[in-house]
Amino acid sequence: MIGKQSVASFARDCGVSEASIRKYLKTGTVPGIDSVATIAAYTGRSLTWLITGEGDPFTDNAKQERLSEEDIKKWWSLIFDALDAENKTKIIQAFQQGGLSAVFNPSLTTSKPATQRGK
């Protein structure tokens, strides 16, 4: 479920403490209902699957939201066309600085362009 994402990054992105995520992974304990709901919302996994490991791992909403490659290209084109140059630049800089999570969490970005990081 975490994939290539670090535990710290996953915890920050889904809004659950890193210590809690590490405990769940290490001990196999089940998160409380508030944490499991947060994780389900972030990952698109069903509550039942997260708690029991049984059934379809994806919620009904996630199934309905899966788009074809053609639809994805259409939507990206619509989104791109709807943005002004300033917002396009902000999105690109956010992605350069912090990856996909930074695009959806503006607090992770800085105003310094990616080409100036580390100077």
Steps between C-alpha positions, in 0.01 A plus 500: 500500500790738576690390189827684446394783731687524833305435817557861608375634166198270497410596858532872426299475178212302648491694827584222746803517728815324384522314832149362449572382145823332614311329785233371261762364260726349767246346735208438267266689729190651348473880494216672683194586293610863454844398372374221279243735348773754429724234343209368294420847370865566407566162335160429345492164677182365657461505876417130504815409310721720721359348819458135400712457188199336338287598203570753230776740607349789309188687603206524267579868449858420398369250243266759354774762488747294295532661160620370168832630367306702241280659768805580711663680206178696436474605865866605521451706187191668649680569826807636322290727280309632801815616682672831443879514448565588865310198633657267242842619618406451868389142433818419308719651773309314772552171314869574448548582866293236672353257252134419468421547869623862478259571215209400721642645822622855433645534851778263393629740238722802529510815292857421390511351146631145470809620311604703808457227763812410688674834430 
